Amino acid sequence: MTKNLLWRAYYYLFVQEKISHFKHVDLAKQNQLFSKSNIRFSKINSLKYFFKPSEINKIRELEISVLINFDLGFLVGDILETPTHGVWSFHHGDEDVYRGLPPGFWEIFHNIPVAGIVLQRLTDKLDAGYILEKGFVPTNNRSLTQSLEILFSAGVDWPAKICRLILATNLATNIKKSKTKTKVYKAPNNGQMLQFFVKIIWRNFIYLLTQYFYAESWQVGVLACQPGDLLTLPIENFKPIWLPHETKSSFEADPFGYGTQNGERIIFESFDYKKSRGEISSTAFDPMTNSFSKPRLEISKSYHLSYPFTFEYINQTFCLIENYTEHKMDYFVLDQNEQWQEYLQLPLKKGRNDQTLHQHNGLWYLFYTDGLHGANFNLQIEYSESPFGPFKSHLLNPIKVDIRSARSAGRIFNHREKLYRPSQNSKYGYGAAISLFEIKKLSPTEYAEVFVREIIAPRLWGQYFGLHTISKLSNTYILIDCKSYKFIGAHALRLLRRRLYFDLSRSFKGDL
């Protein structure tokens, strides 16, 4: 007990009451919708539990399809095979790397950038269940509570997804069994907790220090190649032609191409730190002089705009723009004067990120990440007969929960009769690299993709630390954007004002 005293105190004071998933929820109204059964479990020791034969018989009479273990520790005995599809449980950690307890802690201790989460059908052996779903979420190496908020919310839709698959496809839940033999971790001792405190304090100090001096600055570039070339050729083979920044306090990102009577244009997000929001601008690229026209403001709102995805439909050019905070799909159409006009707004229940359309076998598929459950790691697909909806949810949603490959990184493209999806790999930070996947199956009830390769911004290009868009401009050129860091006064001032406002607000609340 005493060797884990610091962990127990830390968990009780700073973790247990801070995590929303650990707080009491009144289910009185929900419980009225269901019948109740009084079933008791028995203890073998402080970790192992079982149900006596008399209790097992009660469960059999209920003809239960599946049970989910949210609270009990290690279940053993007949209970594991009594429901038709067994007993399911979440494992908050990559079972191939971290087994045991506490969830999320050792990833932060060892500064591992991702944490695993598994939904499994339990067996009578520890961490040797049948894997139903597995995903990877980012670790916040400065805060255990923030890491746990993400870790415990990321897989909430999985049980419903597996139940849908059982009903629709008779999915077997006893196929893929975990074979992990890795070390089983236990609660940290007092010495390890002291190390943990030092690491957390140092990381927060560095973060607070650097966030004022280093602001993200994305830059749009043009490469003389095609998306398919990047499946095999090193990206450093191609020298980018960079679009100059409009001002010292702005950057450009999320480039897409579209055709006009006067040639190809590039539409992109233009973010100004002084305004603290993105607008949509465009420019023309001249391949004869390798230069760009002066950027032209196309679309501006009082809220943030980004990812202006362009597409063709019935001989017209449209643009679907992300406006995450407004919970709607914003469509614009290019008029005869080559100006973008509002075309359609579709209300949404929640925000979406990087909405990417692709037409395949007579249907339009909409790829996006679910901002409510993970803007960078929760991939969703919807489909419709029209790019304007109405859209239906894919049977396999969420398609994947993975910080390394969920979020879109540009237009889906065909190459030699195969379909490829660029995705963001944010394992080492937002937009750090692009992962290319070959789509093997795409239908309203199926989706499968396999990893092809990762693309990072080469040092040959300069001090760039991210790459998160690839899209076609023409038959000769593609568009990219790369991330660097630099000091931007407007960014530092905004953070300082926010910090002062937050501190003053806390002071006044304390006085009251």
C-alpha positions in Angstrom: 0.0 0.0 0.0 2.7 2.5 1.1 4.8 2.0 -2.0 2.0 3.3 -4.2 0.9 6.0 -1.8 1.8 8.9 -4.2 -0.1 7.3 -7.1 -3.2 6.7 -4.9 -3.1 10.3 -3.6 -2.6 11.7 -7.1 -5.3 9.6 -8.6 -7.8 10.6 -5.9 -7.0 14.3 -5.9 -6.3 15.0 -9.6 -7.7 12.3 -11.7 -10.8 10.5 -10.3 -13.0 13.6 -10.0 -11.7 15.3 -13.1 -12.6 12.7 -15.8 -16.1 13.1 -17.1 -16.4 9.4 -17.7 -15.8 8.6 -14.0 -18.6 10.9 -12.8 -21.9 9.6 -11.6 -24.7 9.6 -14.2 -28.4 9.4 -13.2 -29.9 6.7 -15.3 -33.3 6.7 -13.6 -35.2 7.6 -16.7 -33.3 5.2 -19.0 -33.8 2.4 -16.5 -37.5 2.7 -16.8 -37.3 1.5 -20.4 -35.8 -1.8 -19.4 -36.6 -4.7 -17.2 -34.4 -5.5 -14.2 -32.8 -8.7 -12.9 -31.1 -9.1 -9.6 -27.9 -11.1 -10.4 -25.0 -11.3 -8.0 -21.4 -11.9 -8.7 -18.8 -13.6 -6.4 -15.2 -12.7 -5.7 -12.2 -15.1 -6.0 -9.8 -12.3 -5.0 -9.4 -8.6 -5.3 -9.1 -8.9 -9.1 -11.0 -12.0 -10.2 -14.8 -12.4 -10.2 -17.2 -15.2 -11.2 -20.9 -16.0 -11.2 -22.3 -19.0 -9.4 -24.3 -21.7 -11.3 -27.6 -20.4 -9.9 -26.8 -16.9 -11.3 -25.7 -18.3 -14.6 -29.1 -20.0 -14.9 -30.8 -16.7 -14.4 -28.8 -15.1 -17.2 -29.5 -18.0 -19.5 -33.3 -17.5 -19.0 -32.9 -13.9 -20.2 -31.5 -15.1 -23.6 -28.9 -12.3 -23.7 -26.9 -11.8 -26.9 -24.0 -10.0 -25.3 -22.9 -8.5 -22.0 -20.5 -5.6 -21.6 -18.2 -5.5 -18.6 -17.7 -1.9 -17.5 -16.7 -2.3 -13.9 -15.7 -5.7 -12.8 -12.0 -6.8 -13.1 -11.0 -10.2 -14.5 -14.1 -12.3 -15.2 -13.7 -16.1 -15.3 -16.0 -19.1 -15.5 -19.2 -20.0 -17.4 -20.3 -16.3 -17.7 -17.9 -15.8 -20.6 -19.8 -18.3 -22.8 -23.4 -17.8 -21.5 -24.4 -14.9 -23.8 -24.6 -15.8 -27.5 -21.7 -13.5 -28.4 -19.9 -13.5 -25.0 -18.8 -10.8 -22.7 -17.2 -7.7 -24.1 -14.8 -5.3 -22.5 -12.7 -2.3 -23.3 -8.9 -2.4 -22.8 -7.5 1.1 -22.6 -4.0 0.5 -24.0 -2.3 -1.2 -26.9 -2.2 -4.8 -25.6 0.9 -5.5 -27.7 2.8 -2.8 -25.8 1.1 -2.1 -22.5 -0.9 -4.5 -20.4 -2.1 -4.0 -16.9 -2.7 -0.7 -15.1 -3.2 2.2 -14.9 -4.7 3.1 -18.3 -2.9 5.9 -20.1 -0.2 6.4 -17.5 2.7 4.5 -18.8 2.4 6.0 -22.3 2.9 9.4 -20.7 5.6 8.2 -18.5 7.6 6.8 -21.4 6.6 9.7 -23.7 4.8 7.5 -26.2 2.8 9.7 -28.6 -0.1 7.3 -29.1 -2.2 5.1 -26.8 -4.1 2.0 -28.0 -7.7 1.1 -27.2 -9.3 -2.3 -27.8 -12.8 -3.7 -27.6 -12.5 -7.5 -27.0 -14.6 -10.5 -26.3 -13.2 -11.9 -23.1 -11.7 -15.3 -22.4 -10.5 -16.8 -19.2 -7.0 -15.7 -19.9 -5.7 -12.2 -19.2 -5.5 -10.0 -22.3 -6.1 -13.0 -24.5 -9.5 -12.1 -25.7 -10.9 -11.9 -29.3 -10.2 -8.5 -30.8 -13.4 -6.9 -32.1 -12.1 -3.4 -32.7 -8.7 -1.7 -32.2 -7.7 2.0 -32.5 -5.0 4.5 -31.6 -5.5 8.0 -30.1 -3.0 10.8 -29.3 -1.4 10.9 -25.9 -1.2 14.3 -24.1 2.3 13.9 -22.5 1.5 16.9 -20.2 -1.7 15.7 -18.7 -3.0 12.3 -17.6 -6.6 13.7 -17.2 -6.7 15.0 -20.8 -5.3 11.8 -22.1 -7.9 9.8 -20.3 -10.7 12.0 -21.6 -9.7 11.1 -25.1 -8.9 7.4 -24.3 -12.3 6.7 -22.7 -14.4 8.5 -25.3 -12.7 7.2 -28.5 -14.4 3.8 -28.7 -17.8 4.6 -27.4 -19.5 3.7 -30.8 -17.8 0.4 -31.2 -20.3 -1.9 -29.3 -23.1 -0.5 -31.5 -21.0 -1.0 -34.6 -20.3 -4.6 -33.8 -23.9 -5.3 -33.0 -24.9 -3.8 -36.4 -22.4 -6.1 -38.1 -23.7 -9.1 -36.3 -27.3 -8.3 -37.4 -26.3 -7.5 -41.0 -23.6 -10.0 -41.7 -23.7 -12.6 -38.9 -20.2 -11.5 -37.9 -18.4 -14.1 -35.8 -17.0 -12.6 -32.6 -14.5 -15.4 -31.8 -12.0 -15.2 -34.7 -9.1 -12.8 -34.1 -7.5 -13.7 -30.8 -4.9 -11.6 -29.1 -1.6 -13.4 -28.6 0.3 -10.8 -26.7 3.1 -11.8 -24.3 4.3 -8.4 -23.4 5.0 -7.2 -19.9 2.1 -6.6 -17.5 2.4 -3.2 -15.8 1.2 -2.3 -12.3 0.5 0.9 -10.5 3.7 3.1 -10.3 5.6 3.1 -7.1 6.6 6.3 -5.2 9.9 6.7 -7.0 8.3 6.4 -10.4 5.7 8.9 -9.4 8.4 11.4 -8.5 9.9 10.9 -11.9 6.4 11.4 -13.4 5.9 14.7 -11.6 9.3 16.0 -12.8 8.5 15.0 -16.4 5.0 16.6 -16.3 6.3 19.9 -14.8 9.1 20.1 -17.3 7.0 19.3 -20.4 4.4 21.9 -19.3 7.1 24.5 -18.8 8.5 23.9 -22.2 5.0 24.0 -23.8 4.1 27.3 -22.1 7.4 28.8 -23.1 7.4 27.7 -26.7 3.7 28.3 -27.6 4.3 32.0 -27.5 7.3 31.9 -29.8 6.4 29.2 -32.2 3.3 29.5 -34.4 2.3 27.1 -37.1 2.9 28.5 -40.6 1.7 26.4 -43.5 2.8 27.1 -47.1 1.3 26.0 -50.4 3.5 24.5 -53.0 3.3 23.2 -56.6 5.1 20.0 -57.7 5.7 18.9 -61.3 4.3 15.4 -60.9 1.1 13.5 -60.4 -0.3 12.0 -57.2 0.4 8.5 -58.5 4.1 9.3 -58.9 4.3 9.6 -55.1 3.3 6.0 -54.6 6.8 4.9 -55.6 9.0 7.9 -56.2 10.7 9.9 -53.3 9.0 13.2 -52.9 12.4 14.9 -52.7 12.8 14.1 -56.4 10.5 17.1 -57.0 11.4 20.7 -56.2 8.4 22.7 -54.9 7.5 26.1 -56.2 6.2 28.0 -53.1 3.3 30.4 -53.0 4.6 33.5 -51.1 2.8 34.4 -47.8 0.4 37.3 -48.2 1.5 38.9 -44.9 3.9 38.2 -42.1 0.9 37.2 -39.8 -0.8 34.8 -42.3 -0.3 31.4 -43.8 -1.9 29.4 -46.6 -3.0 25.8 -46.5 -5.5 23.1 -47.8 -4.9 23.8 -51.6 -7.2 22.4 -54.3 -7.4 23.1 -58.0 -10.2 24.0 -60.3 -10.5 24.9 -64.0 -11.6 28.2 -65.5 -11.8 29.6 -69.0 -8.5 31.3 -68.2 -6.7 28.2 -67.0 -6.3 26.4 -63.7 -6.6 28.2 -60.4 -5.7 27.2 -56.9 -8.2 27.7 -54.0 -6.9 27.5 -50.5 -7.4 28.5 -46.8 -5.8 31.8 -45.9 -5.4 32.1 -42.2 -4.5 35.5 -40.6 -3.4 35.4 -36.9 -4.6 39.0 -36.5 -8.2 37.9 -37.4 -7.8 34.4 -35.8 -9.8 32.8 -38.5 -9.5 31.4 -42.0 -10.8 32.8 -45.2 -10.9 31.3 -48.7 -8.6 32.8 -51.4 -7.4 31.8 -54.8 -4.5 32.4 -57.1 -3.4 31.4 -60.6 -0.2 29.5 -61.3 1.8 30.4 -64.4 3.9 27.3 -65.4 5.9 29.4 -68.0 7.3 31.7 -65.3 6.8 29.4 -62.2 5.0 32.3 -60.5 1.6 33.0 -58.9 -0.9 35.8 -59.4 -1.8 38.0 -56.5 -4.1 36.0 -54.3 -7.8 37.0 -54.5 -10.2 36.8 -51.6 -13.1 34.5 -52.6 -15.1 33.7 -49.5 -15.1 35.4 -46.1 -17.4 34.8 -43.1 -17.4 35.8 -39.4 -16.3 32.2 -38.6 -13.4 30.0 -39.6 -13.3 28.5 -43.0 -10.9 25.9 -44.4 -10.4 22.9 -46.6 -12.2 24.2 -49.8 -12.7 20.8 -51.5 -13.6 21.3 -55.2 -15.5 18.9 -57.4 -17.3 18.8 -60.8 -21.0 17.9 -61.1 -23.3 18.2 -64.2 -20.8 20.5 -66.0 -20.5 22.9 -63.0 -17.7 23.4 -60.5 -18.6 23.3 -56.8 -16.7 23.8 -53.6 -17.5 22.2 -50.2 -16.0 24.2 -47.4 -15.3 23.2 -43.8 -16.8 25.4 -41.2 -16.6 23.2 -38.2 -18.0 25.6 -35.6 -21.2 26.2 -37.5 -22.4 22.6 -37.8 -23.4 22.8 -41.5 -22.2 21.8 -44.9 -21.4 24.9 -47.0 -21.6 24.4 -50.8 -20.5 27.1 -53.3 -20.7 27.2 -57.1 -18.5 28.9 -59.6 -20.5 31.3 -61.7 -19.8 32.5 -65.3 -17.7 35.4 -64.0 -15.5 32.9 -62.2 -16.8 34.1 -58.8 -17.9 31.7 -56.0 -21.5 32.1 -55.0 -23.4 30.4 -52.1 -25.3 27.4 -53.4 -26.5 25.3 -50.6 -26.3 24.9 -46.8 -27.1 21.6 -45.1 -27.5 21.6 -41.3 -25.6 19.1 -39.3 -25.9 17.7 -35.7 -22.2 18.1 -35.1 -19.0 19.6 -36.7 -17.0 17.8 -39.3 -13.5 18.1 -40.5 -11.9 17.9 -44.0 -15.0 16.7 -45.9 -13.8 14.8 -49.0 -16.2 13.6 -51.7 -15.5 10.8 -54.1 -17.8 9.3 -56.8 -17.6 5.5 -57.1 -19.9 3.0 -58.8 -22.8 5.4 -59.1 -22.7 6.7 -55.5 -21.1 9.7 -53.9 -19.0 8.9 -50.8 -18.3 11.6 -48.2 -15.2 11.0 -46.0 -14.8 13.2 -42.9 -13.6 13.0 -39.3 -16.0 13.5 -36.5 -15.0 16.5 -34.5 -17.2 15.5 -31.6 -15.4 12.2 -31.1 -12.0 13.1 -32.5 -11.2 15.6 -35.3 -7.9 13.9 -36.0 -8.7 10.2 -35.4 -12.4 9.3 -35.9 -13.0 8.5 -39.6 -16.6 8.4 -40.8 -18.1 7.7 -44.3 -21.6 8.6 -45.6 -23.0 8.0 -49.1 -25.7 9.4 -51.4 -26.8 9.3 -55.0 -26.0 13.0 -55.1 -23.0 15.0 -53.8 -25.6 17.2 -52.1 -27.3 14.4 -50.2 -29.3 13.2 -48.5 -26.5 11.2 -47.0 -26.8 7.8 -45.2 -24.3 6.6 -42.6 -22.0 3.8 -43.6 -22.6 0.4 -41.9 -19.0 0.4 -40.5 -19.0 3.8 -38.9 -16.7 4.7 -37.3 -14.6 3.3 -40.1 -11.5 3.6 -38.0 -10.2 5.3 -34.9 -6.6 6.1 -35.6 -4.6 9.2 -35.1 -2.1 7.9 -37.7 -4.4 7.6 -40.7 -8.0 8.8 -40.1 -8.2 12.4 -41.2 -8.3 13.2 -44.9 -5.2 14.8 -46.6 -6.6 15.7 -49.9 -8.5 14.2 -52.9 -8.9 10.5 -53.3 -7.3 9.5 -56.7 -7.1 6.8 -59.2 -3.9 5.3 -60.5 -3.6 2.4 -62.8 -7.2 1.3 -62.1 -6.6 1.4 -58.3 -8.1 3.8 -55.8 -5.9 5.6 -53.2 -6.7 7.8 -50.2 -4.3 10.3 -48.8 -4.6 10.6 -45.0 -3.0 12.6 -42.3 -0.5 10.9 -39.9 -0.7 13.1 -36.8 1.2 10.7 -34.5 4.0 13.2 -33.9 1.8 16.3 -34.1 -1.0 17.7 -36.3 -0.4 17.2 -40.0 3.1 15.8 -39.4 3.0 13.4 -42.4 0.8 11.9 -45.1 0.0 8.2 -45.2 -1.2 6.8 -48.5 -3.7 3.9 -48.5 -5.0 1.8 -51.3 -8.8 1.4 -51.0 -9.6 -2.3 -51.6 -13.4 -2.2 -50.9 -15.8 0.6 -51.0 -19.6 0.2 -50.8 -22.4 1.2 -48.4 -21.6 -2.0 -46.3 -17.9 -2.6 -46.9 -14.7 -0.6 -46.6 -11.1 -1.9 -46.5 -7.9 -0.1 -47.1 -4.2 -1.1 -46.9 -1.2 1.0 -46.1 1.1 1.8 -49.1 3.6 4.4 -47.8 4.3 7.4 -45.7 5.3 10.8 -47.1 7.1 13.4 -45.0 8.4 16.9 -45.9 12.1 16.3 -46.9 14.8 18.4 -45.2 16.0 19.2 -48.6 13.1 21.6 -48.9 14.0 23.6 -45.8 12.8 23.6 -42.2 9.4 22.0 -42.7 7.9 19.8 -40.0 4.6 18.8 -41.5 2.8 17.8 -44.8 -1.0 17.4 -44.8 -2.5 17.9 -48.3 -1.9 16.3 -51.7 -4.3 17.2 -54.5 -4.2 17.4 -58.3 -3.9 20.8 -60.0 -3.6 19.7 -63.7 -2.2 16.8 -65.8 1.3 18.2 -65.0 1.2 19.5 -61.5 0.0 18.7 -58.0 -0.5 20.8 -54.9 0.9 20.3 -51.4 1.2 22.3 -48.2 4.0 22.1 -45.7 4.3 23.3 -42.1 7.0 25.3 -40.4 7.2 27.2 -37.1 8.0 30.9 -36.7 7.4 33.7 -34.3 4.2 35.7 -35.1 3.6 38.7 -32.9 -0.2 38.6 -33.4 -0.3 34.9 -32.3 1.8 35.6 -29.1 -0.4 38.6 -28.2 -3.6 36.7 -28.7 -2.3 33.8 -26.4 -1.2 36.3 -23.8 -4.6 38.1 -23.8 -6.4 34.8 -23.5 -4.1 33.7 -20.6 -4.7 37.1 -18.8 -8.5 36.8 -19.3 -8.5 33.2 -18.1 -6.6 34.1 -14.9 -8.7 37.2 -14.2 -11.9 35.1 -14.7 -10.7 32.5 -12.2 -9.8 35.3 -9.7 -13.2 36.9 -9.9 -14.9 33.5 -9.6 -12.8 32.7 -6.6 -13.8 36.0 -4.9 -17.5 35.2 -5.5 
